[in-house]
C-alpha cells in the first residue's frame, strides 16, 4: 500500500512540476543572467521540490510554493555572488517571485505561443538566436563566428525578436478568451 501512495505522489509531483516549470524557469532566468548558472539553480530547485514534496500543503496552489523554494535558491546564489553588479537585493527578488506567481497562467499561454513561433525560425536567424540566448554569446562573438559585423548581428537579433513578438501576439490574439476574463470597459 505504501508503494502505491509513493507512486501516486510521484505522478502528482510530475504533473504539478510540469505545469509550474516554465514560470519557475522564467523567474530564475529573470534574476540570474548567466544561462548555465540559472540552469544549475533550476536543478537545485527541482531537487528540493522532490525532497520536500511530502511537506507541500495540497490545499494551496503549487506554483507559489515552488516559487518560494526558487526564491530561496536564487537568494542563496545571489548572496554567494554578491560582488556581481547585476545582483538584485532580497526585497527585489521577493517582488519578482510574487509577480511571477501572479501571472503564471498568462505566462503559460505566452510560453506556448513562443514555442509555436520559435518553430518557424529557420536558418541563420535560428543559429544567431541559439548563439545569443542558449550559449549566452555576445553579438561581437557571434559576428566573429559567422563572419559578420557586430552591428549586423544586432540588427538581425532585433528583427528576429520583433518578428517573434508579432508572432506571439498573433497567437495570443487568436486563442479563445477564457469565460472568466472580463471583456470590454466594464
N, C-alpha and C positions, 0 to 999 in steps of 0.2 A: 504494500500500500504506500509506503514512504517513497518508493521509487517512482510510482505513478504521480505523486504530488510533486516530486522534484522535476519530473519530465514535463508536467503541466506548467510548472513555474518557469522552466527554461523556454517553453513555447511562448508563454505570456511575455517574458522578457524580450524575446526575439521580435515579437510583433510590436511591442511598445518602443523598443530601441530603433527599429527600422523606421518608424514614423517620426521619432524625435531626432534621429541622426542628422538630417540636413540642417535643422535650425541650430543644433549644438555645434556642428562643424562651422557654420557661418559665424556664430558668436566667437568661437575660438579664432577663426581667421581674421575677424574684425579687430581683435585685440592683440594678436601675435602676428607680426608681419612676415616672419620667416616661415615659408611653407612647410619645410621639413620639421622645424621645431613645433609648429602648430599640429602637425600630424602626430608627433610624439605625445603632445599633451592630450590630443584626442584619444590616443591609445590608453593613456593613463586614466582618462575619464571612463572609457569603456570597461577597463579592468575594475575600477572602483564601483561602477554601477553593478557589474556582475557580482562582485563580492558582497555588496550591501543591499542587493535586491530584496532579500528577505525582510529588511527593515523598512522598505517602501510602504507607505500607507495608501492602500488601493482606493481609499475614499477621496483621495486628492489627485489632481491631474499629474500625469507623468512628466511632461516637458519641463515644468518649473522645478521639479525635484532634480531632474538630470542637469538642468541649467545651474542649479545651486552647486552641484558637485563640480561642474565645469568651471563655474566662477571660482571656487576654491582652488582648483588645479591651475587656472590661469593666474590667480593672485600669487600662488606659490612660485610659478615660473617667473612672473614679473619681479617678485622680490629677489629671486636668485640672480636676475639680470638687470638689477636696478640702475646700473651705470649706462644702460641704453637710453638715449634721449627720446626714444619713441614709446616709452613705457607709460601706461596710464596709472593713476593712483587708484587705491581701493574703492573709493566712492564712485569714480567714473566707471570702473569695471562692473560694479554692482548695478549702476544705472543701465549700462549696456545690456547686461544679462536680463534685467527686468523688461526692457524694451523687446528683446528677442522673444521672451516668454509671451508678451502681449501680442506679438504679430506672427506667432508660429503658424497659424492657419494660412494667412496671406502669403507667408514665406514659402510654404509648401507649394502653393499654386504657382508662384513665381519660379521656384526651382524646377518644377515640371515643365513650365513654358521655356525656360532657359535650356533645359536638356533637349527639348524638341528643336529649338533654334540652333543649338550647337551642332546637331547632326547635319545641318545644312551648310556649315562652314567647311570648305574644302581647300586643298592645295596649299599655297604659300600662306594664306591667311590663317589656316588651321595650324600650320607649323609655327608661325610667329606667336599665335596665342599660347600654344603649349610652351614655347621657349620662355615667354614672358610670365605666364601665370602658373605653370606647373613647375618649371625649372627655376623660376624666380630670377631670370636673367634681365639685365638692363637693356634698353634699346641699343646702346653702344655695343654691347657684347653680341646681341642678335645681329646687328648690322655687320660686324666683322665676320661672323659666321656665314652670313648669306651674301656677302659682297655688296652691301647696300650702304647708304649713308644712314646715320642715326636719325636724321630728320625724316628720311623716307620711311623708316621703321615706325617712328612716332606717328606719322600721318596714317600709315596703314593700320596701326593699332586703333587710332581714333576712329577711322572709318569702319572698321570691323565692330568696335564697341557700339558705335552709333547704329549700325545695321542690326546688331543683336538686340539693342534696346528697342528699336522699332518692331522687330520680330516678336519679342516678348510681349510688347504692348498689344500687338495684333492678336497674339494667342490669348492673352488675358481678356481682351475685348470680345473675343469670340466664344469664351467659356460661359456656360449658363450662370445666371445670377442666383445665388442661394436664396431660398424663400425667406430666411430670417434677416436679410440685408435690407435696410431701409432704402427706398428709391426716391429720387426727386428731392424737392426742397422741404418736405415735411408737412 
